[in-house]
Amino acid sequence: MTEKTTEICIRVSQNEKKKLQKNAKKSVLSLSSYLRKTGLKEEIYSIPDKDFYKIYVEISNLKNEIFSMTTLKINERLEEIQKDFLNIYNSKKVGGYNGNN
């Protein structure tokens, strides 16, 4: 790891600082790391939250079980997953989360 010894100072509004901190937190990066990666045009990944991960697990489980299920049961599970996904998505959207870094 390269030693970081040079400092860059920038001015931002209070609102911009909050947004930058929020984006850094979503990416599980320090603010400094987030700003470095952004400035150097490096890839930044948001960590999916636990609710969306739960949906992923449900889809994976369905994929593994699908050949031993009836069409009716598959449709029921897909409807449950769809409903869960929309509930989670809409709750995040209302809370200001939009999935962008």
C-alpha positions in Angstrom: 0.0 0.0 0.0 1.3 3.4 -1.0 2.0 5.8 1.9 -0.4 8.8 1.8 1.5 11.9 2.8 0.2 14.7 0.6 -3.0 16.5 1.6 -5.5 18.2 -0.7 -8.1 20.6 0.8 -11.3 21.3 -1.0 -14.4 23.3 0.0 -17.9 21.8 -0.2 -21.3 22.8 1.1 -22.7 21.1 4.2 -25.2 19.2 1.9 -22.4 18.1 -0.5 -20.4 16.8 2.4 -23.3 14.8 3.7 -23.9 13.3 0.3 -20.2 12.4 -0.1 -20.2 10.8 3.3 -23.3 8.8 2.6 -22.0 7.5 -0.7 -18.7 6.6 1.0 -20.5 4.7 3.7 -22.7 2.8 1.1 -19.5 1.7 -0.6 -17.9 0.8 2.8 -15.0 3.2 2.1 -13.6 6.0 4.1 -14.4 9.5 2.8 -10.7 9.9 1.7 -10.8 6.5 -0.2 -14.1 7.3 -1.8 -12.8 10.7 -3.0 -9.6 9.2 -4.3 -11.4 6.5 -6.2 -13.9 9.0 -7.6 -11.2 11.4 -8.7 -9.1 8.7 -10.2 -12.1 7.2 -12.0 -11.7 3.9 -10.3 -14.7 1.5 -10.0 -16.7 2.0 -6.8 -19.2 -0.6 -5.7 -22.1 0.0 -3.4 -22.7 -2.8 -1.0 -26.2 -4.2 -1.3 -28.2 -3.8 1.9 -29.4 -6.9 3.8 -33.0 -6.6 2.6 -32.0 -6.8 -1.1 -29.6 -9.6 -0.2 -32.5 -11.5 1.3 -34.3 -11.3 -2.0 -31.2 -12.6 -3.8 -31.1 -15.6 -1.4 -34.8 -16.3 -2.0 -34.2 -16.3 -5.8 -31.2 -18.6 -5.4 -33.2 -21.0 -3.2 -36.0 -21.0 -5.8 -33.5 -21.7 -8.6 -32.2 -24.8 -6.6 -35.6 -26.1 -5.9 -37.5 -25.3 -9.1 -37.3 -28.8 -10.7 -39.0 -30.4 -7.7 -41.8 -27.9 -7.6 -45.2 -27.7 -9.3 -45.9 -24.8 -11.6 -48.5 -23.5 -9.1 -45.9 -23.6 -6.3 -43.3 -21.8 -8.5 -45.8 -19.1 -9.3 -46.6 -18.7 -5.6 -43.0 -18.3 -4.7 -42.3 -15.9 -7.5 -45.3 -13.7 -6.5 -43.9 -13.7 -2.9 -40.5 -12.7 -4.0 -41.9 -10.0 -6.3 -44.1 -8.6 -3.5 -41.1 -8.6 -1.1 -38.9 -6.9 -3.7 -41.4 -4.2 -4.4 -42.0 -3.6 -0.7 -38.3 -3.2 -0.1 -37.6 -1.2 -3.2 -40.5 1.3 -2.4 -39.4 1.6 1.2 -35.8 2.5 0.1 -37.0 4.9 -2.5 -39.2 6.8 -0.1 -36.2 6.9 2.3 -34.1 8.7 -0.3 -32.1 5.7 -1.5 -31.8 5.5 -5.2 -29.0 3.0 -5.8 -26.5 5.4 -7.2 -23.0 5.9 -5.8 
